[in-house]
């Protein structure tokens, strides 16, 4: 099962609030998409892969309605795609991030995760190492998405370190 095998912890962003108590139609497309993403991540982190899979297509569809697609949106779409068993889409989203910002941590990490899932361990190791090499300088930029995913970045760094040494 893709959802069960996808690592959930690095992707949880710690957003508070109960999405079941909110009318998504009252939100902007980005707010609604992010709320659905948060719900999928919370369900996956709690081990409820069946419910996560239920909301996953809704979250992906919601991101298709977002008019301004930035690196954070591409990161979310990539994570959701991987959870849905589609590492090629995750890699495509990572490539788009990296074409604009070659050292963007989300692009590097998602590329590594996609390559690892597709069995390309040498490419995964290279992306994990690039992530580690760029980490301090990138975090120092204080990009909005890095601040929003501070806990996730810490978990990504730990996973990248482990993976770069073991692949």
CORFEN-V143516 format. One record per residue. N is the residue number from 0. RES is the residue in one small letter. PHI is phi in whole degrees, -180 to 180 (999 if undefined). NEAR is the number of other ideal C-beta (glycine too) atoms within 12 Angstrom. D_LAST is the distance of its C-alpha to the last C-alpha in Angstrom with 1 decimal. Layout:
N/RES/PHI/NEAR/D_LAST  N/RES/PHI/NEAR/D_LAST
This chain:
0/x/999/14/22.5  1/x/-58/23/20.6  2/x/-65/33/22.1  3/x/-73/18/21.3  4/x/-89/17/17.5  5/x/-75/35/17.2  6/x/-70/30/16.4  7/x/-87/29/19.9  8/x/-57/23/20.0  9/x/-65/35/18.5  10/x/-100/40/20.9  11/x/-71/32/24.1  12/x/-105/35/26.3  13/x/76/21/29.0  14/x/-64/25/31.9  15/x/-96/12/34.9  16/x/106/16/37.6  17/x/-99/11/38.1  18/x/-66/28/37.6  19/x/-75/15/39.9  20/x/-102/11/42.8  21/x/-122/19/42.6  22/x/-85/11/44.2  23/x/-61/26/41.6  24/x/-70/12/44.4  25/x/-88/11/45.7  26/x/-104/19/42.5  27/x/-69/16/41.4  28/x/-55/23/38.9  29/x/-67/23/36.1  30/x/-62/23/37.2  31/x/-64/27/37.3  32/x/-63/34/33.9  33/x/-64/35/32.3  34/x/-65/34/34.2  35/x/-67/37/33.0  36/x/-58/43/29.3  37/x/-58/36/29.9  38/x/-65/34/31.4  39/x/-59/44/28.5  40/x/-65/38/26.1  41/x/-64/29/28.4  42/x/-63/30/28.9  43/x/-64/37/25.2  44/x/-65/28/24.6  45/x/-83/17/27.6  46/x/85/15/26.2  47/x/-95/20/28.9  48/x/-67/24/26.9  49/x/-65/16/30.2  50/x/-69/21/31.8  51/x/-60/35/28.8  52/x/-65/24/28.9  53/x/-66/18/32.6  54/x/-89/33/32.3  55/x/-57/35/29.3  56/x/-64/20/31.4  57/x/-65/26/34.0  58/x/-65/38/31.6  59/x/-62/30/30.4  60/x/-64/20/34.0  61/x/-64/32/35.0  62/x/-66/36/32.6  63/x/-68/20/34.2  64/x/-92/23/37.4  65/x/-75/26/36.2  66/x/-73/12/38.1  67/x/-111/14/36.0  68/x/-96/22/32.3  69/x/-111/27/30.4  70/x/-62/36/26.7  71/x/-66/34/27.0  72/x/-63/31/28.4  73/x/-63/35/25.7  74/x/-61/45/23.0  75/x/-61/44/24.9  76/x/-62/40/25.4  77/x/-62/43/21.7  78/x/-62/47/20.9  79/x/-63/44/23.8  80/x/-61/35/22.9  81/x/-63/41/19.4  82/x/-61/38/21.3  83/x/-85/32/23.7  84/x/85/22/21.1  85/x/-124/25/21.3  86/x/-65/32/18.0  87/x/-65/21/19.9  88/x/-69/28/22.3  89/x/-60/40/19.8  90/x/-65/33/18.4  91/x/-63/22/22.1  92/x/-64/38/22.9  93/x/-62/41/20.1  94/x/-60/26/21.4  95/x/-67/26/24.9  96/x/-60/36/24.0  97/x/-70/30/22.3  98/x/-68/15/25.2  99/x/-88/17/27.5  100/x/-138/26/25.4  101/x/-59/22/22.5  102/x/-112/28/21.0  103/x/-63/38/21.8  104/x/-62/44/19.3  105/x/-66/47/19.8  106/x/-66/38/19.2  107/x/-66/41/16.0  108/x/-68/53/14.6  109/x/-65/47/16.0  110/x/-63/43/14.8  111/x/-62/45/11.1  112/x/-63/40/12.0  113/x/-64/36/13.9  114/x/-63/31/11.5  115/x/-63/33/8.9  116/x/-64/33/12.1  117/x/-82/22/13.3  118/x/86/12/10.5  119/x/-94/21/9.8  120/x/-66/18/6.1  121/x/-64/16/7.3  122/x/-65/25/9.8  123/x/-60/33/8.0  124/x/-59/24/6.1  125/x/-64/22/9.8  126/x/-68/43/11.4  127/x/-61/37/9.9  128/x/-66/23/10.9  129/x/-60/28/14.2  130/x/-57/40/14.7  131/x/-64/30/14.5  132/x/-65/20/16.7  133/x/-90/30/19.2  134/x/-52/28/19.3  135/x/-61/15/22.4  136/x/-65/19/24.4  137/x/-68/29/23.8  138/x/-60/24/24.7  139/x/-64/13/27.8  140/x/-71/19/29.0  141/x/55/13/29.8  142/x/-56/25/29.4  143/x/-55/13/31.0  144/x/-67/29/27.9  145/x/-70/32/26.0  146/x/-64/17/28.9  147/x/-66/25/29.1  148/x/-117/34/25.5  149/x/-56/22/25.3  150/x/-65/21/24.0  151/x/-64/35/21.4  152/x/-63/37/20.2  153/x/-62/22/19.9  154/x/-66/24/17.7  155/x/-62/40/15.6  156/x/-62/30/15.2  157/x/-63/22/14.2  158/x/-66/29/11.6  159/x/-62/36/10.3  160/x/-62/22/10.3  161/x/-63/20/8.6  162/x/-68/30/5.7  163/x/-63/28/5.8  164/x/-82/13/6.0  165/x/-103/13/3.8  166/x/-82/23/0.0
